[in-house]
Amino acid sequence: MSMNWTQLLSTQRFETLENGDIVPTVTPSTQEGADALRTDFHIDYDRVVFCGSFRRLGRKTQVHPFAEHDHTHNRLTHSVEVASVGRSIGNRVGMMLHAADLLPAPNTPSDIGAVVQVACLAHDMGNPPFGHTGEAALRDWFRLPEHAQYLQGLDAAQINDIQTYEGNAHSLRIVANLEMYRAQGGMRLTAASIGALLKYPWTSSEPARGREKFNIYRTELPFIRRAAAELGLPKREPDHWVRHPLSYLMEAADDICYALLDLEDAVEIGMLGALELEKVLSPLAGHAADTWHSESARQRCAKLRGMAIGHAIKSVAETFMRHHADLLAGSFAGKDLIALSSPEVRDTLAQAKEIALHRVFRHESKVMTEIAAFPCLGSILSLLVPAVHAYLSGQTINHRQKLALSLLNETPLQESDDLYHAYMKVLDFVGGMTDNAAAKMAREVSGIGMA
């Protein structure tokens, strides 16, 4: 069954009742959308911008942990730039949909850009300290044989969630559960924005069948079932849906930014020469750089990057429209939109990623810090998880464990919590920390450096 834009652009918001039911809701600011003070999607954008999880991205790793250079990206600057690129792609697609009479009234072309912008802005909010290395550290702790005792009593699906911290799933958990109306629908974003955020619309049970990533923890599954029905997303199998077409635009914007801007960061901190970056980007700039003799290396790189992003935006939008019917039918067969874009865009981004892999991600200064992330986050989990387990198992907890439990002050344990939901609270706490806060806590709980 083919999807349609009337449903895909739904502005419906949902709340979670005490009994677990997911029902439509209207929040006070939603009326502004009706009065055109802000569109519903602009309200979504504002809610993301002003939430604490978004603000904390300013102290979370993009590529280089604890980067001291002023121009190096963190997760916050990365997310803002991805949102800018995503809005531009979405606006272009919106205009093309309108021109082809495919955009239903009363939606406007800018609505497409706004939905993609919201998804881009929120897509990394669930990333833990130290980025993807932090994800691996949180997963590995729960997979160690000596920690298997803490998972006894959990079912297979719950264990999959606990053992597979996934930034994408935690981003959804933040917007649908944790921020604003905690446990009552979260930020209550529109269904359209939620759909565009779902890059991997399946649960953690899928990776066991060969998939590496997922977007949905069991805690958010009822919410997504309701949102997916509102959006008209077809099911491939139980609790596995077809992707919202606009999620492909969010994904492309992210790929464009990290492929090109990670290399620009590498030039800034001296891992890569400016001429090497110019060589990579020149296919998308033609001979324009030949006239920039008086420019500094930084200015040349910035201009080339801007031109490259502009070419990529145009190509991705055209690719989306070329495959529009397949995207709405849920039969899009490409790896992603960039893989089917123009050869110049596809090959330039692929070359940029290859250089980053071998010259940046494996640089000694980065590797050593990432290795340290494992004992850092491991020490925090080793403090919290045994205390939580002892408390919920009815054991007598010692003074140290009482102090450890007090750290969960934003989401304290409740008598109604089972072990699964308690561990999710621990992961919310640790995953929500900044790089600096995690490193500081690890030092303090170890007793090293005490005066």
N, C-alpha and C positions, 0 to 999 in steps of 0.2 A: 504494500500500500504506500503510495507516494505521499511525501510530506507536502505541506502548503504553507505559504508565507503568512497567511492570516493567523494560523496557530503558532508558527515558529516565532512570531514577533509578539507573543502574548505578554501583556503587562500585568497579568495576575500575580499577586503575592500570596504567600501562605504562612500560616502560623501553626505551631504544634501545641495541641491541648494537653492537659495533665494526663489524660488517659491515652495519649500517644496518637490520637487522630490528627491528620493533616488537613486543615480546612482553609478556604479562601479568606483573606483578610484585607482590610483597608486601614493603613496607619495614617495618623494626622497629616503628615507631609504629602501623602499621596494625592490629597485634594489639590495641591499645587499643580500636579500634572494635568488634572482636569481643567484647571483655570489657566493653563499655559504659562504659569510663572516659571516652572521648570517642567520639562517632559519627564515621564516616568523613568526614562533611561538616564537622564541627567541626575535625578534623585538617587538612582543606583550609584552613579559615579561619585556623588558627594558622600554617600554613606561609606564607600570604600576608602576615600581619601581621608576621612576623619576618624577612622577606626584605629585602635592601638596596634593591631597586628600589622597594618600597613606602615605605620610610623616606625615600628621596630625594624623594618627592612633596611633602614639607614645604617644599622650596625650588624648587618648580616652579609656573609660572603657572596659575591657573584662568582669570581674566579680566584682572586688573590686574598686569602685570609689575612686580617690585620694589615691591609695595605696602608702604607704611610703616605703615598703620593696623592696629592690633592685631586688629580684628574682621573684616578682609578675608579671604576664603577663599583658600587655596592648593589644589593638587591633593590634598593629603593630607586636609585637613578636608572637602573636597568628597566624596572617595571614602568617608570614614567616614559622612558623612550619607547619601549614596546607598545605602550598605550597610544603614543603619538603616531607610530607607524601603523598600528592596527586601525586607528581612526581614519587615516588617509586611505588605506586599502578599502575599508568599509564604505567610506564616502564614495569612492570611485565605483565600487560594486553597486552601491545604492543608485547612483546616477544611471548606470548601465541597465539595472533592473527596471528603473522608471522608464527609460527610453524604450525598452522592449515591452512595456506595459505588463510587467510581471510583479510590480510592487502594489499591493492592495491598499486602497484608501482606508483610513486616513494617514497611513504611514508615509513618511518622506524619506528621500535618499539619506539624509543625515541620521535617521534612526538606525540604519544599518551600521554606520560609523560609530554611533554612540554605544550600541550593544557590544560591538567588538572592542571598543575602548575600555568598557567596564570589565570585560573578561580578561583583557590583557593586564589591566591594572591589578586585578586580584589574583592572577594565575600563580604567583610565587609566594603568596602570603603564608603558605604552609611549609615553606622550606625551613629546616631546622638550622641551628648554628653550624657553620662550616660547610654549608651547601650539600652537594651530593655525598661528600665524605661523611658528613654528619648523619645522613640517612643510613649509610652503610654501618656506621658505628652503632646507631640505635638498633638496627636489625641484628647485628652480630651479637650484641649482648644477650638478647633474648634467645638466640640460637645456640649459645654455648651449652654443652652437655651439663655442666655444673649448675646451670640455671633452670634446667628442665622441671625441677620440683615446683617452681613458681607457676607453671602452666597447668599443673594437674587440676582437673575439674573443668577446664575450658573445652568447648567443642572445637572441631577442626576449623570451622570458619572463623571463630574467634581467635584461635591461635594464628591463623594466617594474617589477620589484622595486626595482632600484637607483634608478630615477628617480621612484619614487612612495613615499617614506617615508610610512607609514601607522601612526598610533598604535595603532589597533585590532590590526593585524597584529603590531606589536612587543609589544603586551601578551601576545598568544598566544605569541610567540617567547620571551618571558621565562619564562612558566610552563611551557612545553613543552620548553625547550632550555637556557636560560642560567642560571637560578638553581638552587641546591642541587646536583643531579646534572648538571653542565654537559655537554652533548652526550650525555647518557645518559638522557634523559627529563625533564630539568629538575626541576620541583617534584613531578612525578608525582602530580598531582591526580586525583581521581576522574573518570571519563568524564562523569558528570553535570555536574560543575562546568565541565569543558572545554566541553561542549555549550552550557551556559547562557551562557558567555562569548562564543560565536560569534554576534555580531550580523550579520555579513556572511560567511556560510560559503561563500566562493568566493575565487579567487586574484586576483592583480593583473592578469591578462589580461582580466577582466571589465570594468574601467573603460574599456578600449579599445572596448567595445561599448556604452558609454553609462552605465556605473555609476561613481560617484565614489569609493566606498569599498570596502574588502575586508578580510578577516581573516586571509588565509593567504599567507605567503611560500612560495616553493618549498622552502625549508629545512625547513619544518614540514609539508609536504604528506603525506609518508608517515605521520607521526604522526596527522594528522587523518583520513586514510583509515581507519586502524585504529580510532580512537575513534568515527568516524561509523558504522562497521560494528557496533561494540559497542552503540551507542545505537539502532541501527535507523533512522537518518536516511535517508530516501529521496533519491535523486539526481534533480536536475532535468536535468542534463547532466553530462558528465565533469568531476569535481572542482568541482562546484557542487551543494551539498546544500540540502535544506529546513531551515529554522531549527528549532532545539530550542524547543519551546513556552515554556520558562522564560526564554529570551533576550528574549522580549517584555516580561516583567516587569522584567528588568534594564534594558532600554531605557526603560521607562516611569518607573522610579525615577530614572534619570539625567535625563530630561526634566523631571520635576517639580522636582527640586532645582536644576538650573541655571536654569530659568525663574523660579522664585520667589526663590532665594537670590542670584542675580546682581543683582536689583533691590534686595534688602536691603543688599548691599554698596555699591551705588550711592548709597543713602541715607546710609550710614555715612561715605562719603568726600566727600559733598556734591555728587555729580553729579545727584541726584534729590531732590526734596522728600518728606518723610514723608507728607504729605497725598496726594501723587500715588500712592504705593505703597498707601496705605489705599484709595484709590478703585479701584485695580485689584483688590485682594483682597476688597473688601467683598461682592461677589456670593456668595462662598463662606462668609461669616461672618454674613450676615443683618444684624440690627440690634445684634449683640452689642457692637460697638465704641462704640455710643452711650452705654453705661454706664461707659466707661473714662475718664471725664473727669480723674481724678486721676493717671492713668498718664503716664509720659514717652513721648515719641515713639518711642524705641527699644522700650519695653515694649509699646506698642500694635502696632507693626510685628511684633514677635516673636509676640504672641498671634494676630494675624491670619494670619501665616505658618503657625503651628502648626495653626490651624483649616483653612486652605486645604489643607495637606498631608494632613490627616485625611480631608477630603472627597475628595481626589484618590485616596488609597489605596483607599477604599471603592468608588469608581466604577470604577477600573481593575480591581479584583478581580472585580466584577460583570460587567464587559465581557469579561474573560477567560473566565469561566464561560459567558457567553451565546454565545461563539464557540468553545467548547471542542472541539466536533466538527470544526470547520474547522481549528483549530490542530493537532490530532492528524492530520488528513488531509493537512496541508501545503497546504491550499487557502484559508487566511485571506487575504482580499482587501483588507483595510484597510491604510492607510499605516502605522499603528501602533495600539496599544490606546487611546491618548489621543484620537486622531481619531474613535473610535467611542464614547467615553465620554459622560457626561452633558453637555448643552450648557453648563452652568455651568462645569464643569471644563475642557472643551475650549476655550471662549471665553476664560476667564480666563488660561489658560496661553498661548494664542495672543497675547493682548493684552500679556502680560508680555514675551514674546519680541520682539514688535514694538517696544515701548518700549526694550528693551535694545539692539536693533539700531541704532536711530536716536539714542538719547540716551547710551548707554554705550560700545558698541563703536566708535563713531566720534568719541568725545571726543578732543580734541587731545592731551591728556596721554598717552592710551593709544596713539594713532596714531604719535606720534613715537618712542616706545619700540619699537613693533613694526617700524617702518622700520629702526631700528638693529639689529634681530635678523638682518637679511640680511647685512650686512657682518660682523657678529660670527661667525655660524656659517660664513659663506663663507670667512673667513680661516682657520678651523680646518680645513675641508675642503681648502683650497688648500695647507695644510701637509702633511696626511696622505696625501691621495689620490695626488699625484705621487710621493711616497716609496714608497708601496705598489706603485704601477704599475712604477716603476723596479726595485724589488727583485724582483718576480715576473717581470719581462721579461728578467732576466739582465743588466741594465745596471749599470754601476759607480755606486754611490750615494755621494753626497758626505757630509761630516760632518753637515751640517744634516739631511739625510734620515735618517741613522742615529739622530740624536737624536729626530727625529719618530717613527720606528718604536718607539723605546723607550717612548713614551707609551702604547702599546698593551700595557701590562704585564699586565693582567688576561686579555687574550686575544691573546697574541703570535702573530705570523704563524708558520706552520709550512711546511715544505717541501712538504707534501701539499696545502696550500691552492691553489685556483685563484683567478683574479681575482675571480670572483663571491663566493666565500665570504670572501675577504679584504676586499672592500668592505662586506659585511654586518658584518664585525667593526668596521670603521670607523664604520658607522652605529650599531652597538651602543654604541660608545664615546661618540660625539657625542650620540646620542639619550638616553643614560643620564645625561648631565650635568645638573646643576641650572642654573637661570638664573644664579646667582651664579658657579658654576664656569666656565660658558661665557664669561661676560663677563670674568672674571679672566684666563682663558687667552687670549682674543682680545687683551686689552691687553698681556699679557706677550709673546706671540709677535710682536706688532707692534713691540716695542721702545719703545713710548710709555711715558713715566713711569719709565724706568729711572733709578736713583739714580746 
